[in-house]
Amino acid sequence: MLTWKDMETLYERLEADDCIGVYIEIKQYAQHYLKDRQECQKAVEILDQMLSVMDPCICVSEWMHCSLFTLWKTISWTYIHDMIQQLDDAFPHVAFAFGICYPKAQEELSTLFYKCQLAAIKSKDHAKYTTSYELYDQLLENRLLQAVSTQEMVEKAMAKGNLRVFIQPKVDLATQTICGGEALLRLYHENQWLPLSEWMKEIQRNSFIRQTDVYVLHQLFHMFALCQKQQFPLLPISVNVSEATLENAQEYLMEVKKLTKASALSSKLLEFEISEDILSKDNQALSDFLTVLHQEGYPIAMDDFGSGSASLTMLPHLPFTSIKLDRSFFPQPANEKNNLMLQSSIRMLKQCGYSIVAEGVEDECYLPLLKEAHCDQIQGHYYYQAMPMSEYLQLLRSWV
Protein backbone atom coordinates (compact mmCIF):
# COMPACT_ATOMS: atom_id res chain seq x y z
CA MET A 1 0.00 0.00 0.00
CA LEU A 2 1.43 3.36 -1.05
CA THR A 3 1.46 6.77 0.56
CA TRP A 4 -0.35 9.47 -1.37
CA LYS A 5 2.97 10.97 -2.47
CA ASP A 6 4.20 7.60 -3.78
CA MET A 7 0.91 7.10 -5.58
CA GLU A 8 1.26 10.50 -7.27
CA THR A 9 4.74 9.56 -8.46
CA LEU A 10 3.46 6.30 -9.95
CA TYR A 11 0.46 8.05 -11.51
CA GLU A 12 2.73 10.58 -13.27
CA ARG A 13 4.54 7.73 -15.02
CA LEU A 14 1.29 6.21 -16.29
CA GLU A 15 -0.51 7.28 -19.43
CA ALA A 16 -4.15 8.30 -19.08
CA ASP A 17 -5.15 5.20 -21.04
CA ASP A 18 -3.24 2.91 -18.66
CA CYS A 19 -5.48 3.18 -15.62
CA ILE A 20 -8.80 4.19 -14.09
CA GLY A 21 -9.46 5.62 -10.65
CA VAL A 22 -11.71 3.76 -8.22
CA TYR A 23 -12.86 5.14 -4.86
CA ILE A 24 -14.36 2.61 -2.44
CA GLU A 25 -16.02 3.27 0.90
CA ILE A 26 -18.06 1.44 3.47
CA LYS A 27 -21.27 3.42 3.46
CA GLN A 28 -21.74 5.82 6.34
CA TYR A 29 -25.03 4.37 7.49
CA ALA A 30 -23.42 0.91 7.56
CA GLN A 31 -20.87 2.18 10.08
CA HIS A 32 -23.15 2.03 13.12
CA TYR A 33 -20.93 -0.72 14.47
CA LEU A 34 -17.70 1.24 13.90
CA LYS A 35 -17.79 3.12 17.20
CA ASP A 36 -14.23 2.75 18.42
CA ARG A 37 -10.77 1.90 17.14
CA GLN A 38 -11.19 -1.82 17.67
CA GLU A 39 -14.44 -1.88 15.74
CA CYS A 40 -13.07 0.41 13.04
CA GLN A 41 -10.38 -2.20 12.52
CA LYS A 42 -13.17 -4.49 11.30
CA ALA A 43 -13.74 -2.13 8.40
CA VAL A 44 -10.04 -2.13 7.56
CA GLU A 45 -10.00 -5.93 7.63
CA ILE A 46 -13.01 -6.05 5.32
CA LEU A 47 -11.33 -3.71 2.84
CA ASP A 48 -8.10 -5.73 3.10
CA GLN A 49 -9.97 -8.93 2.28
CA MET A 50 -11.69 -7.15 -0.56
CA LEU A 51 -8.38 -6.11 -2.09
CA SER A 52 -7.27 -9.73 -2.20
CA VAL A 53 -9.89 -10.51 -4.85
CA MET A 54 -9.45 -7.29 -6.83
CA ASP A 55 -7.41 -8.71 -9.67
CA PRO A 56 -7.09 -5.54 -11.79
CA CYS A 57 -5.75 -3.38 -8.95
CA ILE A 58 -2.45 -1.58 -9.71
CA CYS A 59 -1.97 0.21 -6.40
CA VAL A 60 -3.82 1.46 -3.35
CA SER A 61 -3.53 4.75 -1.49
CA GLU A 62 -3.36 5.18 2.27
CA TRP A 63 -6.51 4.37 4.24
CA MET A 64 -8.95 7.24 4.59
CA HIS A 65 -11.13 6.30 7.57
CA CYS A 66 -13.38 3.59 6.10
CA SER A 67 -12.50 4.17 2.48
CA LEU A 68 -9.65 3.81 0.03
CA PHE A 69 -8.61 5.09 -3.37
CA THR A 70 -7.15 2.73 -5.95
CA LEU A 71 -5.84 2.72 -9.49
CA TRP A 72 -6.97 -0.15 -11.67
CA LYS A 73 -5.80 -1.36 -15.02
CA THR A 74 -7.86 -0.05 -17.90
CA ILE A 75 -10.50 -2.72 -18.36
CA SER A 76 -13.97 -2.91 -19.83
CA TRP A 77 -17.00 -1.54 -18.02
CA THR A 78 -18.52 -5.03 -18.15
CA TYR A 79 -15.51 -6.41 -16.28
CA ILE A 80 -15.82 -3.65 -13.69
CA HIS A 81 -19.51 -4.47 -13.21
CA ASP A 82 -18.72 -8.17 -12.78
CA MET A 83 -15.93 -7.38 -10.31
CA ILE A 84 -18.21 -5.24 -8.16
CA GLN A 85 -20.87 -7.95 -8.23
CA GLN A 86 -18.25 -10.48 -7.11
CA LEU A 87 -17.27 -8.26 -4.18
CA ASP A 88 -20.90 -7.72 -3.26
CA ASP A 89 -21.48 -11.47 -3.21
CA ALA A 90 -18.33 -12.05 -1.14
CA PHE A 91 -19.44 -9.57 1.55
CA PRO A 92 -23.25 -9.85 1.73
CA HIS A 93 -23.54 -8.02 5.06
CA VAL A 94 -21.56 -4.97 4.02
CA ALA A 95 -22.72 -2.18 1.70
CA PHE A 96 -20.02 -0.50 -0.38
CA ALA A 97 -20.06 2.59 -2.57
CA PHE A 98 -17.84 2.62 -5.66
CA GLY A 99 -16.95 5.71 -7.66
CA ILE A 100 -15.17 5.17 -10.98
CA CYS A 101 -13.53 7.68 -13.32
CA TYR A 102 -11.39 7.46 -16.44
CA PRO A 103 -8.61 10.08 -16.14
CA LYS A 104 -8.07 12.78 -18.74
CA ALA A 105 -4.66 13.56 -20.17
CA GLN A 106 -2.57 15.70 -17.79
CA GLU A 107 -5.22 15.41 -15.08
CA GLU A 108 -3.82 15.54 -11.56
CA LEU A 109 -4.32 12.61 -9.23
CA SER A 110 -6.13 14.81 -6.70
CA THR A 111 -8.67 15.76 -9.38
CA LEU A 112 -9.17 12.12 -10.33
CA PHE A 113 -9.67 11.24 -6.66
CA TYR A 114 -12.23 14.02 -6.22
CA LYS A 115 -14.22 12.88 -9.26
CA CYS A 116 -14.20 9.25 -8.10
CA GLN A 117 -15.33 10.26 -4.62
CA LEU A 118 -18.12 12.42 -6.04
CA ALA A 119 -19.30 9.58 -8.26
CA ALA A 120 -19.47 7.25 -5.25
CA ILE A 121 -21.38 9.53 -2.92
CA LYS A 122 -23.65 11.03 -5.57
CA SER A 123 -24.84 7.75 -7.03
CA LYS A 124 -28.64 7.69 -7.23
CA ASP A 125 -28.53 4.54 -5.06
CA HIS A 126 -26.05 5.84 -2.48
CA ALA A 127 -28.77 6.37 0.15
CA LYS A 128 -29.80 2.71 -0.03
CA TYR A 129 -28.34 -0.02 2.14
CA THR A 130 -27.01 -1.89 -0.88
CA THR A 131 -23.75 -1.75 -2.78
CA SER A 132 -23.86 1.07 -5.32
CA TYR A 133 -21.55 2.28 -8.06
CA GLU A 134 -21.40 5.18 -10.46
CA LEU A 135 -19.22 6.13 -13.41
CA TYR A 136 -18.16 9.77 -13.49
CA ASP A 137 -19.01 11.36 -16.83
CA GLN A 138 -20.16 14.71 -18.19
CA LEU A 139 -23.79 13.86 -17.54
CA LEU A 140 -23.03 13.17 -13.88
CA GLU A 141 -20.99 16.36 -13.65
CA ASN A 142 -23.89 18.40 -15.01
CA ARG A 143 -26.27 16.63 -12.65
CA LEU A 144 -23.99 17.33 -9.69
CA LEU A 145 -23.72 20.99 -10.57
CA GLN A 146 -27.51 21.22 -10.76
CA ALA A 147 -27.90 19.32 -7.48
CA VAL A 148 -25.38 21.55 -5.70
CA SER A 149 -27.11 24.67 -7.02
CA THR A 150 -30.53 23.42 -5.94
CA GLN A 151 -29.32 22.35 -2.50
CA GLU A 152 -27.68 25.73 -1.93
CA MET A 153 -30.92 27.44 -2.94
CA VAL A 154 -32.97 25.33 -0.52
CA GLU A 155 -30.44 25.80 2.30
CA LYS A 156 -30.53 29.58 1.87
CA ALA A 157 -34.32 29.53 1.75
CA MET A 158 -34.38 27.48 4.95
CA ALA A 159 -32.03 29.91 6.70
CA LYS A 160 -34.07 32.94 5.60
CA GLY A 161 -37.44 31.39 6.44
CA ASN A 162 -38.41 31.08 2.77
CA LEU A 163 -38.78 27.31 2.92
CA ARG A 164 -42.21 27.23 4.46
CA VAL A 165 -44.55 24.58 5.74
CA PHE A 166 -48.08 24.95 4.42
CA ILE A 167 -51.04 23.05 5.85
CA GLN A 168 -53.82 21.58 3.71
CA PRO A 169 -56.79 20.99 6.03
CA LYS A 170 -58.68 17.71 6.10
CA VAL A 171 -62.44 17.79 6.53
CA ASP A 172 -64.54 15.26 8.43
CA LEU A 173 -67.12 14.18 5.87
CA ALA A 174 -69.83 13.47 8.45
CA THR A 175 -69.58 16.73 10.43
CA GLN A 176 -68.14 18.97 7.67
CA THR A 177 -65.58 20.35 10.15
CA ILE A 178 -61.78 20.53 9.98
CA CYS A 179 -60.29 17.46 11.63
CA GLY A 180 -56.58 17.87 10.86
CA GLY A 181 -54.27 18.54 7.96
CA GLU A 182 -51.19 17.60 5.98
CA ALA A 183 -47.87 19.46 6.11
CA LEU A 184 -46.56 20.39 2.65
CA LEU A 185 -43.35 22.23 1.76
CA ARG A 186 -43.34 25.38 -0.36
CA LEU A 187 -40.25 27.27 -1.55
CA TYR A 188 -40.24 31.04 -2.04
CA HIS A 189 -37.39 32.17 -4.28
CA GLU A 190 -36.79 35.44 -6.11
CA ASN A 191 -40.27 36.80 -5.38
CA GLN A 192 -42.16 33.73 -6.52
CA TRP A 193 -43.30 30.35 -5.28
CA LEU A 194 -41.34 27.66 -7.12
CA PRO A 195 -43.18 24.55 -8.34
CA LEU A 196 -42.14 21.36 -6.56
CA SER A 197 -41.00 19.95 -9.90
CA GLU A 198 -38.17 22.51 -10.03
CA TRP A 199 -36.44 21.48 -6.80
CA MET A 200 -37.95 18.53 -4.94
CA LYS A 201 -36.50 15.76 -7.14
CA GLU A 202 -33.00 17.18 -6.78
CA ILE A 203 -33.03 17.16 -2.98
CA GLN A 204 -34.55 13.68 -3.03
CA ARG A 205 -31.75 12.49 -5.30
CA ASN A 206 -28.90 13.85 -3.17
CA SER A 207 -30.60 12.94 0.13
CA PHE A 208 -30.73 16.54 1.37
CA ILE A 209 -34.43 15.85 1.80
CA ARG A 210 -33.49 14.17 5.09
CA GLN A 211 -32.76 17.63 6.48
CA THR A 212 -35.99 19.09 5.15
CA ASP A 213 -37.95 16.19 6.67
CA VAL A 214 -36.53 17.13 10.08
CA TYR A 215 -37.12 20.82 9.36
CA VAL A 216 -40.83 20.09 8.83
CA LEU A 217 -41.01 18.34 12.21
CA HIS A 218 -39.54 21.36 14.00
CA GLN A 219 -41.93 23.74 12.25
CA LEU A 220 -44.93 21.61 13.20
CA PHE A 221 -44.01 21.38 16.86
CA HIS A 222 -43.54 25.15 16.87
CA MET A 223 -47.07 25.44 15.49
CA PHE A 224 -48.39 23.02 18.11
CA ALA A 225 -46.80 25.20 20.81
CA LEU A 226 -48.57 28.27 19.38
CA CYS A 227 -51.87 26.38 19.43
CA GLN A 228 -51.36 25.50 23.09
CA LYS A 229 -50.42 29.07 23.98
CA GLN A 230 -53.46 30.53 22.20
CA GLN A 231 -55.71 27.68 23.37
CA PHE A 232 -56.57 26.72 19.80
CA PRO A 233 -57.77 23.19 19.01
CA LEU A 234 -54.90 20.72 18.67
CA LEU A 235 -55.61 18.68 15.55
CA PRO A 236 -53.43 15.91 14.07
CA ILE A 237 -51.10 16.82 11.22
CA SER A 238 -49.58 14.30 8.82
CA VAL A 239 -46.05 14.49 7.40
CA ASN A 240 -44.51 12.73 4.42
CA VAL A 241 -41.48 10.54 5.04
CA SER A 242 -39.00 10.34 2.17
CA GLU A 243 -37.24 7.20 1.03
CA ALA A 244 -33.86 8.74 1.92
CA THR A 245 -35.03 9.37 5.49
CA LEU A 246 -36.20 5.78 5.78
CA GLU A 247 -32.70 4.61 4.86
CA ASN A 248 -31.39 6.52 7.88
CA ALA A 249 -34.47 6.09 10.05
CA GLN A 250 -32.80 5.86 13.47
CA GLU A 251 -31.74 9.51 13.54
CA TYR A 252 -35.16 10.63 12.33
CA LEU A 253 -36.94 8.53 14.95
CA MET A 254 -34.74 9.98 17.68
CA GLU A 255 -35.74 13.49 16.57
CA VAL A 256 -39.42 12.54 16.49
CA LYS A 257 -39.29 11.11 20.01
CA LYS A 258 -37.25 14.04 21.35
CA LEU A 259 -39.69 16.64 20.01
CA THR A 260 -42.73 14.72 21.20
CA LYS A 261 -41.29 14.28 24.69
CA ALA A 262 -40.22 17.93 24.97
CA SER A 263 -43.69 19.12 23.96
CA ALA A 264 -45.48 16.70 26.30
CA LEU A 265 -48.01 16.22 23.49
CA SER A 266 -49.77 13.03 22.49
CA SER A 267 -48.13 10.99 19.73
CA LYS A 268 -51.59 10.87 18.12
CA LEU A 269 -51.05 14.45 16.88
CA LEU A 270 -48.35 13.45 14.41
CA GLU A 271 -49.25 11.08 11.58
CA PHE A 272 -46.66 9.68 9.17
CA GLU A 273 -47.47 9.14 5.50
CA ILE A 274 -45.63 6.51 3.47
CA SER A 275 -46.20 6.53 -0.29
CA GLU A 276 -47.37 3.39 -2.02
CA ASP A 277 -44.39 3.63 -4.35
CA ILE A 278 -41.94 3.15 -1.45
CA LEU A 279 -43.95 0.17 -0.22
CA SER A 280 -43.47 -1.61 -3.54
CA LYS A 281 -39.77 -2.05 -2.74
CA ASP A 282 -38.40 -4.77 -0.49
CA ASN A 283 -37.21 -2.68 2.43
CA GLN A 284 -36.56 -4.09 5.89
CA ALA A 285 -35.68 -0.60 7.15
CA LEU A 286 -39.21 0.54 6.30
CA SER A 287 -40.80 -2.38 8.14
CA ASP A 288 -38.67 -1.70 11.23
CA PHE A 289 -39.47 2.02 11.07
CA LEU A 290 -43.22 1.43 10.90
CA THR A 291 -43.06 -1.07 13.74
CA VAL A 292 -41.36 1.46 16.04
CA LEU A 293 -43.84 4.20 15.12
CA HIS A 294 -46.75 1.87 15.82
CA GLN A 295 -45.30 0.84 19.18
CA GLU A 296 -44.89 4.50 20.14
CA GLY A 297 -48.52 5.23 19.26
CA TYR A 298 -48.07 7.34 16.12
CA PRO A 299 -50.75 6.97 13.41
CA ILE A 300 -49.45 5.76 10.02
CA ALA A 301 -51.08 6.34 6.64
CA MET A 302 -50.49 4.75 3.26
CA ASP A 303 -50.31 7.65 0.84
CA ASP A 304 -51.29 7.62 -2.85
CA PHE A 305 -53.20 4.33 -2.57
CA GLY A 306 -54.05 3.12 -6.07
CA SER A 307 -51.24 4.95 -7.84
CA GLY A 308 -48.40 2.45 -7.51
CA SER A 309 -47.71 -1.25 -7.62
CA ALA A 310 -47.89 -2.15 -3.94
CA SER A 311 -49.93 -5.29 -3.44
CA LEU A 312 -53.04 -5.41 -1.27
CA THR A 313 -51.52 -8.50 0.33
CA MET A 314 -48.91 -6.24 1.96
CA LEU A 315 -51.47 -4.27 3.97
CA PRO A 316 -52.21 -6.86 6.69
CA HIS A 317 -48.49 -7.12 7.48
CA LEU A 318 -47.87 -3.40 8.02
CA PRO A 319 -49.36 -1.30 10.88
CA PHE A 320 -51.26 1.28 8.85
CA THR A 321 -54.12 3.06 10.58
CA SER A 322 -55.45 4.94 7.55
CA ILE A 323 -55.42 4.84 3.76
CA LYS A 324 -55.25 7.94 1.55
CA LEU A 325 -56.91 7.36 -1.81
CA ASP A 326 -54.91 8.76 -4.70
CA ARG A 327 -56.36 11.62 -6.73
CA SER A 328 -56.55 9.24 -9.72
CA PHE A 329 -59.75 7.91 -8.11
CA PHE A 330 -61.36 11.29 -8.83
CA PRO A 331 -61.02 11.99 -12.57
CA GLN A 332 -62.64 14.85 -14.40
CA PRO A 333 -65.22 14.17 -15.63
CA ALA A 334 -66.42 11.37 -13.37
CA ASN A 335 -67.50 8.07 -14.93
CA GLU A 336 -69.64 5.17 -13.72
CA LYS A 337 -66.96 2.45 -13.78
CA ASN A 338 -64.55 4.59 -11.81
CA ASN A 339 -67.26 5.42 -9.27
CA LEU A 340 -67.98 1.72 -8.73
CA MET A 341 -64.30 0.99 -8.20
CA LEU A 342 -64.03 3.93 -5.80
CA GLN A 343 -66.93 2.81 -3.62
CA SER A 344 -65.87 -0.85 -3.69
CA SER A 345 -62.32 0.05 -2.64
CA ILE A 346 -63.53 2.19 0.26
CA ARG A 347 -65.93 -0.46 1.53
CA MET A 348 -63.29 -3.18 1.37
CA LEU A 349 -60.72 -1.06 3.22
CA LYS A 350 -63.28 0.04 5.82
CA GLN A 351 -64.15 -3.59 6.51
CA CYS A 352 -60.46 -4.14 7.25
CA GLY A 353 -60.56 -1.40 9.87
CA TYR A 354 -58.79 1.44 8.08
CA SER A 355 -59.78 5.07 8.26
CA ILE A 356 -60.19 6.44 4.71
CA VAL A 357 -59.05 9.83 3.42
CA ALA A 358 -60.04 10.93 -0.08
CA GLU A 359 -57.22 13.11 -1.41
CA GLY A 360 -57.46 15.43 -4.39
CA VAL A 361 -61.24 15.87 -4.42
CA GLU A 362 -62.11 18.95 -6.49
CA ASP A 363 -65.67 18.26 -7.66
CA GLU A 364 -68.86 18.24 -5.60
CA CYS A 365 -70.18 15.27 -7.60
CA TYR A 366 -68.01 12.91 -5.55
CA LEU A 367 -69.42 13.90 -2.15
CA PRO A 368 -72.60 11.73 -2.29
CA LEU A 369 -70.53 8.72 -3.43
CA LEU A 370 -68.01 9.18 -0.64
CA LYS A 371 -70.72 9.64 1.98
CA GLU A 372 -72.56 6.54 0.80
CA ALA A 373 -69.35 4.49 1.06
CA HIS A 374 -68.66 5.94 4.55
CA CYS A 375 -65.40 7.65 3.65
CA ASP A 376 -64.06 9.38 6.76
CA GLN A 377 -62.19 12.48 5.57
CA ILE A 378 -61.66 14.60 2.47
CA GLN A 379 -58.52 16.53 1.59
CA GLY A 380 -58.75 18.55 -1.59
CA HIS A 381 -59.31 21.87 -3.30
CA TYR A 382 -63.09 21.46 -3.08
CA TYR A 383 -62.75 22.47 0.57
CA TYR A 384 -59.29 23.98 1.08
CA GLN A 385 -56.04 24.45 -0.76
CA ALA A 386 -52.73 24.23 1.09
CA MET A 387 -52.23 27.44 3.06
CA PRO A 388 -49.51 29.11 5.14
CA MET A 389 -49.46 28.14 8.80
CA SER A 390 -50.65 31.62 9.75
CA GLU A 391 -53.84 31.16 7.70
CA TYR A 392 -54.38 27.70 9.14
CA LEU A 393 -54.09 29.14 12.65
CA GLN A 394 -56.67 31.77 11.69
CA LEU A 395 -59.04 28.94 10.75
CA LEU A 396 -58.49 27.35 14.13
CA ARG A 397 -58.96 30.72 15.84
CA SER A 398 -62.48 30.92 14.41
CA TRP A 399 -63.36 27.82 16.42
CA VAL A 400 -62.48 29.38 19.79
C-alpha positions, 0 to 999 in steps of 0.5 A: 500500500502506497502513501499518497505521495508515492501514488502521485509519483506512480500516476505521473509515469502512467498514461491516461489510457493505462489506468482508471481511478476507483474510490471505495467506501463502506457506506456511512449508514453501515458504520453504526458498528464502527464506534471505536478503534477496535471496531473500526479495525473491522472495516479495515480488515473487510477492505483488506480482504476485498483487495485480495480478490481485486485482480485488476488493482495496480496500487492502493492509497493510504486508508482514509477512515473507512475508504480507500482510493485505488488505481486499476488497469484499464479494463472494460466496463462489463468487467468492472460491473462483474468485479463489483458484483463479485465483491458484493457477493463475497461480503453480503452483510456490508454495503459498499459505494464505488466511484469510478472515473477514467482520467483525462490527459494531464489530469492531476491525481487529486482531481481524479480522486475528487471525481471518483469520490463524487461519483461514489457519494452522488450515485442515485442509489447511495442512500440505499443499504445496498452496494452502489456504483457510479461512473463519473461522466459529463452527464453526472458532472452536469447533474452534480452541478444542478444538485449543488445549485438546488441544495444551496438554494434550498439551504438559503431559503431554509435559513431565511425562512423562505422554505415554508410549511403549508397546511392543507386541512382535512375535513370530516365528511360526516360533520363537515368540520376541519379534523386535521391537515397535511404538512406540505413544503413550499419554496419562495425564491426570487419573489415567486413560489417555485413549483415542486418539480423545479427542486424537490426531485434534486433534494430527493436524489442527493438525500438533502431531503433528510434535512428538510424532513426534520425541518418540517417536524420542528416547524410543526411542533412550533405550530403546536406550541402556538396552538397551546399558547393561544388555546386553539384546538390541537388537531393531528397533522400528517407528514410525508417521510422520504425514502432517503429518510427511511434509509437513515431512520434511526436519527429521524426517529430519535428526533421525532421522540425528542420533540414529542417528549419535549412538547409533552403532546400526544403521539396521536397528533403526528401522523406519518405518511408513506407513499405506495411507491416506497412500499413496492420495494423490499425494504426491511428498514421501512418495516422496522421504522413502521413497527417502532412508530406503531409501538410509540402510538403514532398513526401511520397512513399509506399515501397515494393508494391506487397509484403504484404497484404495492400489493393489497396483500402487503397491507395486513403485514404493516401497521397502517391506521389509515389509507389515503386514496390517490387523486386518480380515483377522482377523474374529471369528468367522473364516470360510472366504472370509476365510481364503482371501483371507488366505492368498492375500494372504500368499503373493502378497506373500511371492513379491514378497519382502516380510516379512509381519506379521499385526497385530491377531491375537487368536484362536488359530484363525488361527495354523495358517493363518498358519503354513501361508502362511509369515507371518513375524511376529504382533503382537496381543493373542493374544501381547502387548498394548502395554506400558510401556517398563519392562515391555518391558525386563523381557521383554528382561531375561528373555532375558539 
